[in-house]
């Protein structure tokens, strides 16, 4: 008998096997979707590969992007400036004049958004290199971001990283000479001067990497990073993200197979095991059934003379208890060192402790910003009599409310009124201007009298003071707690 005639009817069996690893099918999948290549780069701390890898996954992985945005958005970047007065006879007018210049300079830098962008770059690329450019009047400044691939830092000056720049950048990135000279004009003067020295043969290439390096002005060139090797903070998470993608694709494959229905049409045999219908008749019945089901979704027809049995390798009772996707997802957050409760809260105590750990890690970066800005301010504005400083309190979107209450309590005891103002979202300039307007122009303290309460009333003004009573006024019966009522009843 020729059983090959029974191959297919109107409808063939659908192939439920799916292509796994969507990352590997992309344009850069051969390198950025290959776990072996990624693990090798992590082992060797390959900065260039890991930097490009992080930028790539920032664009295609929602989990990776969410991790980066969470960590880089922790700070509120609130700040205030103050003078350290060293001269004994320094006049107030000179202090006020200096503070006004410092505040104008810092306000025009828009530190809240500028530092937020820098932090995001550090988390994605592993480091940030920049150069502060200011105008001659010192009223405006801008940060020029330097290309990380052409920067390095091998030493510290006054506890802060010194930056070296590779002049090969201008030749590698700008082949056209006219364009190259135009770009050089946008950089600080020392870049153009050193490039001219290099072209004149006064600067030699480094034999170790064939780069032409020069040390940038340590007052204005800066580098920030969170890790020792300047690799992206969450680079080690990416192999686990690949595992999650594979697990999701396998789960989708399993779901598709579960939706697939196969109608088995078994041809009868006589008592001797011989065919009742010949091959042509069986094929006609198979084609008729296939034609009838051709519009059915995920339904296939199988016509056979043999006994059919399907062995299910899946333990349904174990699968109902174990969630493989949840296990892989937990692995991503464990690898990142970030609590999964941040995105799907499960317990408030574990979430709170995880946030504290994340804040502690990022506050290190906030201190670096403060130190570098203080060094810049000292160069531009300080003198023998007055040293101006900037302070960036450890404020985050999570501790802001608690810190604001603490600053308010401190202010009631005579401490600074600026701290509660900046923690509420005001800048120091806004607070001083508003306070000056309310007190000197509106004379608002003379027109508005605070509502009297037990906190604002003196002892002689409080109810019952004439009778010699002290403390808060007695509550009405409906305001008393059950325990207080029981105590009063026991006393009577």
Secondary structure, DSSP 8 states (H G I E B T S, - for coil): --GGGGS--SS----------TTTTSTTHHHHT-HHHHHHHHHHT-HHHHHHHHHHHHHH-HHHHHHHHHHHT-B----EEEEEE--TT--HHHHHHHHHHHHHHHHHHTHHHHHHHHHHHHHHHSEEEEEEEE-TTSS-EEEEEE-GGGEE---EETTEE--EEETHHHHHH--SHHHHHHHHHHS-HHHHHHHHHHHTT-S---TTT---EEE--TTTEEEEESSTT---TTGGGHHHHHHHHHHHHHHHHHHHHHH-EEEEEE--B-TTS-BSS-HHHHHHHHHHHHHHTTTSTTEEEEEESS-------S-HHHHHH--HHHHHHHHHHHHHT--GGGTS---HHHHHHHHHHHHHHHHHHHHHHHHHHHHHHHHHH--SSEEEEEE----BTTTHHHHHHHHHHHHHTT--SHHHHHHTT--HHHHHHHHHIIIIIS-HHHH------TTTS-TTTSTTGGGT--SS----GGGS-HHHHHHHHHH-
